[in-house]
Amino acid sequence: MPVCAAGRTRRVFSPSGSARRGPARTLLSLAAAVVLAVTGSATATASASASVSSDARTDAAGLREVMFVGNNWDGTADVIKSTGDLAKIGRINVIPDKDQRLTEIYLNPIKLAFFLGIRQGPGEGHDQFVDDMYSTPDGSAVVVSRPSFADVVSIDLATGKVRWRFPVSGFRADHMAVSPDGKRVAVSASTSNTVHVLDIETGKQLGSFSAGDKPHENVYTDGGKYLWNMSIGEVNTALDDPSMDWTKGDRHITVVDANTYKQVKVIDMRDRLDAFGRQDLSDAVRPVAFSPDESKLYFQVSFFNGFLEYDVATDKITRAKTLPKNPATSEDRTTWVNDSRHHGLSMSPDGKKLCVAGTMDDYATVVDRDSFQEGPLVPTSKPYWATVSGDGKSCVVSESGADQVTAIDFATGRKVASVAVGDHPQRVRIGHVAADWTGPQAP
């Protein structure tokens, strides 16, 4: 079985059942026990722009549309084409201040305990250096959340240097979301149950709000009027049997006014799942995708090989879709990474197709939204995220087990392109760089 340079075994899906079983959960060290509650990575929806004929997709301001791929264990972000063959354009080091950050951590016993806990827990034995990233409106910088360093930084795309740094409350930074106008970025602070909202140009905090246990994905809705946060609770403990679900913490969706940061609504999916007759499912909401009119929310939950449909107006779960299991995937929940089964969800711009990353089952598939019928199961190695290509024609998934990004055609459900990237790619986001950008230039 092939092994990558970092030493981890790559997982390969096989419909005949020849894929290897999911990796065993890494045992926590004594220091890591302090932080059994640190959340895992994982996942939100990126919006696709309208289809154009130019593969370069350069706008009037001289900016080129690209995709940023966060290589979590490398501490790099690959910049690739947003359409077509997804060819590489450049690479960014998102931890240029690594030595300084590590010095601070090793001189602080509490920070060190959390740092090691992240490595042994959600990091699967690796440090987590990049979770999420968005470019600034002018394409001059990329803003990155760095879990192991518990911060958000802005990296200058011309020089590769840190423009500003915001340490989050607590000890871990996680998923982010950028406002529709591109001016604000929201970041989940996992261990403090807080969401910070920052000015994307300056890093100044504009506001914050409290969420459930281990806030995770953030999504702006209604043109930026509201901000939704999904909390996932404890995903690193081995108490994964359904009878122990009560130990996983307070998991709910928090909806706030995006200008005042005042709470507008709290949605506890436990009540909605029970009313729908799915008492067997976890209420830890993982990656989500809204329909284009935002009337429906599609979401994944811990341990479930499928997704659910939630009607926003009636406040009810209306449908559920169970997707095929890979027969080679262990049924032992403790072997599934950070309580995931399927982790990654996106929707075609016309709202007709959903793309699902079947993380522990080693495939991705396109599902018809009306019929809920899945298309071909495209073999992918531990796909960890799903987004939409710049032209809206393809679903793009990160294959964290194979260190590549793969595009799947929404129309046919077939693979159309793959490109090699760095170690353990996770989040993939549409962004912009200068039209002639090929990477940071040394001063």
C-alpha positions as CSV (number, residue, x, y, z in Angstrom):
1,M,0.0,0.0,0.0
2,P,1.5,3.4,-1.0
3,V,2.9,5.6,1.8
4,C,3.4,9.3,1.4
5,A,6.6,11.1,2.3
6,A,5.2,12.2,5.7
7,G,4.9,8.5,6.6
8,R,1.1,8.1,6.7
9,T,-0.6,5.4,4.7
10,R,-2.7,6.6,1.8
11,R,-6.3,5.3,1.7
12,V,-7.7,4.1,-1.6
13,F,-11.4,3.5,-2.2
14,S,-12.3,0.2,-3.9
15,P,-15.9,-0.8,-4.6
16,S,-14.8,-4.4,-4.3
17,G,-13.7,-3.8,-0.7
18,S,-9.9,-3.8,-1.2
19,A,-9.4,-0.4,0.5
20,R,-7.7,-0.4,3.9
21,R,-9.6,0.2,7.1
22,G,-9.8,3.7,8.6
23,P,-6.7,4.7,10.6
24,A,-6.8,4.0,14.3
25,R,-7.3,7.0,16.6
26,T,-4.0,8.4,17.9
27,L,-3.6,7.9,21.6
28,L,-3.4,11.2,23.5
29,S,-0.2,12.0,25.5
30,L,-0.3,13.2,29.0
31,A,0.0,16.8,27.9
32,A,-2.7,16.3,25.3
33,A,-5.2,15.0,27.9
34,V,-5.6,18.6,29.0
35,V,-7.3,19.2,25.7
36,L,-9.4,16.2,24.8
37,A,-12.0,18.8,23.7
38,V,-10.0,20.5,21.0
39,T,-12.0,20.3,17.8
40,G,-11.0,18.7,14.5
41,S,-10.9,20.3,11.3
42,A,-13.3,20.2,9.0
43,T,-15.7,22.1,7.1
44,A,-18.4,25.2,4.8
45,T,-19.5,26.3,1.5
46,A,-17.7,28.5,-1.1
47,S,-19.8,30.4,-3.6
48,A,-19.0,30.1,-7.3
49,S,-18.9,33.0,-9.7
50,A,-20.6,33.1,-13.0
51,S,-19.2,31.1,-15.9
52,V,-16.8,32.9,-18.3
53,S,-14.9,31.7,-21.3
54,S,-11.4,32.7,-20.1
55,D,-9.5,30.1,-18.1
56,A,-7.4,32.8,-16.6
57,R,-10.5,34.7,-15.3
58,T,-8.9,38.1,-15.0
59,D,-11.2,41.0,-14.0
60,A,-11.1,44.7,-14.9
61,A,-9.1,45.5,-11.8
62,G,-6.3,43.3,-13.0
63,L,-7.0,40.5,-10.5
64,R,-7.0,36.8,-11.4
65,E,-9.5,34.4,-9.9
66,V,-7.7,31.4,-8.3
67,M,-8.3,28.7,-5.7
68,F,-6.3,28.6,-2.4
69,V,-5.6,25.1,-1.1
70,G,-4.6,25.0,2.6
71,N,-2.0,22.2,3.2
72,N,-2.7,21.8,6.9
73,W,0.3,19.7,7.9
74,D,2.8,21.5,5.6
75,G,1.9,25.0,6.7
76,T,1.6,26.1,3.0
77,A,-1.2,27.1,0.7
78,D,-1.0,26.2,-3.0
79,V,-2.6,28.6,-5.4
80,I,-4.1,26.9,-8.4
81,K,-6.3,27.8,-11.4
82,S,-10.0,28.0,-10.4
83,T,-11.2,26.2,-13.5
84,G,-10.0,23.7,-16.2
85,D,-7.0,21.6,-15.3
86,L,-6.5,23.3,-11.9
87,A,-2.9,23.8,-12.7
88,K,-0.6,25.2,-10.1
89,I,0.3,28.9,-10.1
90,G,2.3,29.4,-6.9
91,R,2.8,28.5,-3.3
92,I,2.7,30.5,-0.1
93,N,4.4,29.7,3.2
94,V,1.7,30.6,5.8
95,I,4.0,30.1,8.8
96,P,6.9,32.5,8.0
97,D,7.0,33.3,11.8
98,K,7.1,29.7,12.9
99,D,10.3,30.0,15.0
100,Q,8.9,33.0,16.9
101,R,5.5,31.2,17.6
102,L,7.2,28.0,18.7
103,T,9.4,29.9,21.1
104,E,6.3,31.5,22.7
105,I,4.6,28.1,23.0
106,Y,7.5,26.2,24.5
107,L,8.0,28.9,27.1
108,N,4.3,28.6,28.3
109,P,3.3,25.3,29.8
110,I,-0.4,25.8,29.2
111,K,0.1,26.8,25.6
112,L,2.4,23.9,25.1
113,A,-0.2,21.4,26.5
114,F,-2.8,22.6,24.0
115,F,-0.3,22.7,21.2
116,L,0.6,19.0,21.9
117,G,-3.1,18.2,22.3
118,I,-3.9,19.5,18.9
119,R,-1.0,17.5,17.4
120,Q,-2.1,14.2,19.1
121,G,-5.9,14.8,18.6
122,P,-7.3,16.5,15.6
123,G,-3.9,16.7,13.9
124,E,-3.5,12.9,13.8
125,G,0.1,13.2,15.0
126,H,0.8,16.4,13.0
127,D,0.7,20.1,13.8
128,Q,-2.2,22.0,12.2
129,F,-0.8,25.0,10.5
130,V,-3.6,26.1,8.2
131,D,-7.3,25.5,8.5
132,D,-9.0,28.2,6.4
133,M,-8.0,31.1,4.2
134,Y,-9.5,34.0,2.2
135,S,-7.9,36.7,0.0
136,T,-8.4,40.4,0.6
137,P,-10.6,42.2,-1.9
138,D,-7.6,43.8,-3.6
139,G,-5.9,40.4,-4.0
140,S,-2.8,41.7,-2.2
141,A,-2.9,39.3,0.9
142,V,-4.4,36.1,2.1
143,V,-5.9,35.8,5.6
144,V,-5.3,32.4,7.2
145,S,-6.5,30.7,10.4
146,R,-3.8,28.6,12.1
147,P,-5.1,26.1,14.6
148,S,-1.8,25.1,16.3
149,F,-0.8,28.7,16.7
150,A,-4.3,29.8,17.8
151,D,-4.3,32.9,15.6
152,V,-5.3,34.5,12.3
153,V,-2.7,36.2,10.2
154,S,-2.6,38.2,7.0
155,I,0.2,37.1,4.6
156,D,1.4,39.6,2.0
157,L,1.2,37.9,-1.4
158,A,4.0,39.9,-2.8
159,T,6.6,39.5,0.0
160,G,5.3,36.4,1.9
161,K,5.6,38.4,5.2
162,V,3.0,38.7,8.0
163,R,1.0,42.0,7.7
164,W,-1.0,41.5,10.9
165,R,-1.7,38.9,13.5
166,F,-4.7,38.3,15.7
167,P,-4.4,35.8,18.5
168,V,-7.9,34.2,19.1
169,S,-9.3,33.7,22.6
170,G,-8.5,30.3,23.9
171,F,-6.0,28.0,22.3
172,R,-7.2,27.0,18.8
173,A,-8.4,28.8,15.6
174,D,-10.7,27.0,13.2
175,H,-13.1,27.6,10.3
176,M,-13.6,31.1,8.9
177,A,-16.1,32.9,6.7
178,V,-15.7,36.1,4.7
179,S,-18.6,38.6,4.4
180,P,-20.1,39.1,0.9
181,D,-18.4,42.5,0.6
182,G,-15.1,40.9,1.4
183,K,-14.4,43.3,4.2
184,R,-15.0,41.1,7.3
185,V,-13.7,37.7,8.3
186,A,-15.3,35.6,11.0
187,V,-13.2,32.9,12.8
188,S,-14.2,30.3,15.3
189,A,-12.1,30.1,18.5
190,S,-12.6,26.4,19.3
191,T,-11.7,26.2,23.0
192,S,-13.3,29.5,24.1
193,N,-16.7,28.9,22.4
194,T,-16.3,32.3,20.7
195,V,-16.5,33.6,17.2
196,H,-14.4,36.7,16.4
197,V,-15.2,39.0,13.5
198,L,-12.2,40.9,12.1
199,D,-11.5,43.7,9.7
200,I,-9.9,41.8,6.8
201,E,-7.5,44.6,6.0
202,T,-6.3,45.5,9.5
203,G,-7.0,42.5,11.7
204,K,-8.9,44.7,14.2
205,Q,-11.7,43.0,16.0
206,L,-15.1,44.4,15.0
207,G,-17.1,42.2,17.3
208,S,-17.5,38.8,18.7
209,F,-20.3,36.4,20.0
210,S,-20.6,33.3,22.1
211,A,-21.5,30.0,20.4
212,G,-22.0,26.4,21.4
213,D,-19.3,24.0,22.4
214,K,-16.4,24.0,19.9
215,P,-17.7,26.5,17.3
216,H,-16.8,25.2,13.8
217,E,-18.2,26.4,10.5
218,N,-19.4,30.0,9.8
219,V,-21.6,31.1,7.0
220,Y,-23.0,34.6,6.0
221,T,-26.5,34.7,4.7
222,D,-29.0,37.3,3.4
223,G,-26.4,39.3,1.7
224,G,-24.3,39.6,4.8
225,K,-27.1,40.5,7.2
226,Y,-26.8,37.3,9.3
227,L,-23.9,35.1,10.4
228,W,-24.5,31.4,11.2
229,N,-22.2,29.3,13.4
230,M,-22.4,25.6,13.8
231,S,-20.8,24.1,16.9
232,I,-19.7,20.4,16.8
233,G,-18.9,19.7,20.4
234,E,-16.2,17.1,21.5
235,V,-14.9,15.2,18.5
236,N,-11.6,13.9,19.9
237,T,-12.8,11.7,22.7
238,A,-13.2,7.9,22.3
239,L,-16.7,8.1,23.7
240,D,-18.2,7.6,20.3
241,D,-20.9,5.0,21.2
242,P,-24.4,6.6,20.7
243,S,-25.1,5.9,24.4
244,M,-22.3,8.3,25.3
245,D,-23.5,11.1,23.0
246,W,-24.4,13.2,26.1
247,T,-20.7,13.6,26.8
248,K,-20.1,15.5,23.5
249,G,-21.3,18.8,24.8
250,D,-23.8,21.6,23.8
251,R,-24.1,21.5,20.0
252,H,-26.3,24.0,18.2
253,I,-26.5,26.5,15.5
254,T,-26.2,30.1,16.6
255,V,-27.5,32.8,14.2
256,V,-26.5,36.4,14.9
257,D,-27.1,39.9,13.4
258,A,-23.8,40.4,11.4
259,N,-23.7,44.1,12.3
260,T,-24.6,44.0,16.0
261,Y,-23.4,40.4,16.8
262,K,-26.6,40.0,18.8
263,Q,-28.2,36.6,18.9
264,V,-31.2,36.2,16.6
265,K,-31.9,32.5,16.8
266,V,-30.6,29.3,18.2
267,I,-31.3,26.0,16.4
268,D,-30.9,22.8,18.3
269,M,-30.9,20.0,15.7
270,R,-31.4,17.4,18.5
271,D,-35.1,18.5,18.7
272,R,-35.5,18.6,14.9
273,L,-33.8,15.2,14.4
274,D,-36.0,13.6,17.0
275,A,-39.2,15.1,15.5
276,F,-38.0,13.7,12.1
277,G,-37.6,10.3,13.6
278,R,-33.8,10.2,13.5
279,Q,-33.0,9.8,17.2
280,D,-30.1,7.7,16.0
281,L,-28.2,10.6,14.4
282,S,-25.8,13.0,16.1
283,D,-26.8,16.7,16.3
284,A,-23.2,17.9,15.6
285,V,-23.7,19.9,12.4
286,R,-20.6,19.6,10.2
287,P,-20.2,21.1,6.7
288,V,-23.3,22.8,5.3
289,A,-24.6,24.1,2.0
290,F,-27.5,26.5,1.5
291,S,-29.7,26.5,-1.6
292,P,-29.3,29.5,-3.8
293,D,-32.4,31.2,-2.3
294,E,-31.3,30.2,1.2
295,S,-34.6,28.5,1.9
296,K,-33.0,25.1,2.4
297,L,-30.0,24.1,4.4
298,Y,-28.2,20.8,3.6
299,F,-25.9,19.5,6.3
300,Q,-23.8,16.6,7.4
301,V,-23.5,15.3,11.0
302,S,-21.0,13.3,12.9
303,F,-20.8,9.6,12.2
304,F,-23.4,9.7,9.3
305,N,-22.7,8.6,5.7
306,G,-25.1,11.0,4.2
307,F,-26.8,14.4,4.8
308,L,-30.0,16.0,5.7
309,E,-32.3,18.8,4.4
310,Y,-33.6,21.5,6.7
311,D,-36.4,23.9,5.7
312,V,-35.4,27.3,7.1
313,A,-39.0,28.9,7.1
314,T,-40.7,25.9,8.8
315,D,-37.8,25.2,11.1
316,K,-38.0,21.5,10.2
317,I,-35.9,18.7,8.8
318,T,-37.6,17.6,5.7
319,R,-35.5,14.9,4.1
320,A,-32.5,12.6,4.7
321,K,-30.1,10.9,2.3
322,T,-28.1,7.9,3.2
323,L,-25.2,7.3,0.9
324,P,-23.3,4.0,0.2
325,K,-20.8,2.6,2.6
326,N,-17.4,1.5,1.6
327,P,-17.3,-2.2,2.7
328,A,-13.6,-1.7,3.7
329,T,-14.4,1.1,6.1
330,S,-14.3,-0.1,9.7
331,E,-17.6,0.1,11.6
332,D,-15.6,1.1,14.7
333,R,-16.5,4.8,15.2
334,T,-13.3,5.5,17.1
335,T,-11.3,4.9,14.0
336,W,-13.1,7.7,12.1
337,V,-11.1,11.0,12.0
338,N,-12.6,13.5,14.4
339,D,-16.0,11.8,14.5
340,S,-16.4,12.3,10.8
341,R,-17.9,9.8,8.4
342,H,-18.7,12.2,5.5
343,H,-17.1,15.6,5.7
344,G,-17.5,18.1,2.8
345,L,-20.6,19.5,1.0
346,S,-21.1,22.0,-1.8
347,M,-23.9,22.9,-4.2
348,S,-23.9,23.8,-7.9
349,P,-24.7,27.4,-8.6
350,D,-28.0,26.5,-10.2
351,G,-29.0,24.6,-7.0
352,K,-29.7,21.4,-8.9
353,K,-26.7,19.2,-7.7
354,L,-25.0,18.6,-4.3
355,C,-21.4,17.3,-4.1
356,V,-20.6,15.1,-1.2
357,A,-17.1,14.2,0.2
358,G,-17.4,10.7,1.6
359,T,-14.4,11.1,3.8
360,M,-14.0,7.8,5.7
361,D,-15.5,5.9,2.7
362,D,-12.9,7.2,0.2
363,Y,-15.2,8.6,-2.5
364,A,-17.0,11.7,-3.7
365,T,-20.3,11.8,-5.5
366,V,-22.7,14.3,-7.0
367,V,-26.3,14.0,-5.8
368,D,-29.4,15.2,-7.7
369,R,-31.1,17.7,-5.4
370,D,-34.6,16.8,-6.5
371,S,-34.5,13.1,-6.5
372,F,-31.6,12.6,-4.0
373,Q,-30.2,10.0,-6.4
374,E,-26.4,9.8,-6.2
375,G,-24.2,9.6,-9.3
376,P,-21.0,7.6,-9.8
377,L,-18.9,7.1,-6.7
378,V,-15.6,8.7,-7.7
379,P,-12.6,7.1,-5.8
380,T,-10.9,9.7,-3.7
381,S,-8.5,9.3,-0.8
382,K,-9.9,10.7,2.5
383,P,-11.7,13.7,0.8
384,Y,-11.9,16.4,3.4
385,W,-13.7,19.3,1.8
386,A,-15.9,20.1,-1.2
387,T,-16.3,23.5,-3.0
388,V,-17.2,24.8,-6.4
389,S,-14.9,25.7,-9.3
390,G,-14.8,29.3,-10.5
391,D,-16.9,28.6,-13.6
392,G,-19.5,26.7,-11.5
393,K,-19.2,23.6,-13.7
394,S,-17.3,21.3,-11.2
395,C,-17.2,20.3,-7.7
396,V,-13.7,20.4,-6.3
397,V,-12.6,18.2,-3.4
398,S,-9.4,18.0,-1.4
399,E,-8.0,14.5,-1.2
400,S,-6.2,14.7,2.1
401,G,-5.0,11.1,1.9
402,A,-3.4,11.5,-1.5
403,D,-2.2,15.2,-1.3
404,Q,-4.2,16.3,-4.4
405,V,-7.2,18.3,-5.4
406,T,-9.8,16.8,-7.8
407,A,-12.5,18.3,-9.9
408,I,-15.7,16.4,-10.6
409,D,-18.2,17.5,-13.3
410,F,-21.6,18.4,-11.9
411,A,-23.3,17.4,-15.1
412,T,-21.8,13.9,-15.5
413,G,-20.6,13.1,-12.0
414,R,-17.2,12.1,-13.5
415,K,-13.7,13.1,-12.6
416,V,-12.3,15.7,-14.9
417,A,-9.0,16.9,-13.4
418,S,-6.6,16.4,-10.5
419,V,-3.5,18.3,-9.4
420,A,-0.9,17.5,-6.8
421,V,-0.6,19.8,-3.8
422,G,1.0,19.8,-0.4
423,D,0.7,17.6,2.7
424,H,-2.9,17.0,3.9
425,P,-4.9,19.5,1.9
426,Q,-8.2,20.5,3.6
427,R,-10.0,23.8,3.0
428,V,-10.2,25.0,-0.6
429,R,-11.4,28.6,-1.2
430,I,-12.0,30.8,-4.3
431,G,-9.9,34.0,-4.1
432,H,-7.9,36.5,-6.1
433,V,-4.3,37.4,-6.8
434,A,-2.6,39.9,-9.1
435,A,-2.9,38.8,-12.8
436,D,0.9,38.3,-13.1
437,W,1.4,36.7,-9.6
438,T,3.4,33.5,-9.5
439,G,4.4,33.5,-5.8
440,P,6.0,35.8,-3.2
441,Q,9.2,37.4,-4.4
442,A,12.3,37.7,-2.1
443,P,13.1,41.3,-1.1
